[in-house]
Amino acid sequence: MQQAHTRIKDYLKKQFNLESQQIDSMIPGLINTLSNHMENMEKVLASGDLEQLGKAGHTMKGALLNLGLKECAEIAYDIELKGKAQDATADFEKLVASLREQLSDYIIS
């Protein structure tokens, strides 16, 4: 997990020109927010509301891009597009599980 957090720290330092001490104080809140977004997405998935799942994907995508996690953001974007399109053929369970797996180094399961 430390290496994953280093990746976020490096991105924040480069992208936003923040001091290491500022970043260190921000990381716990950012990770907590990311965890909350993931839990919300899983709850919405369980409810079967595809439109809300698309909105959750959009929210997650933004949070991930702000942390420089582009690969994860691509999955969230896929969830967003397919959810908003009400694509009943999409395997949302697989997409959300894949996102959870990708984030396992960053957030507490």
Buried (B, 14 or more C-beta within 10 A) or exposed (E): EEEBBEBBBEBBBEEEEBEEEEBEEBBEEBBEBBBEBBEBBBEBBEEEBBEBBBBBBBBBBBBBBBBBBEEBBBBBBBBBBBBBEEEEEBEBEEBBEBBBEBBEEBBEE
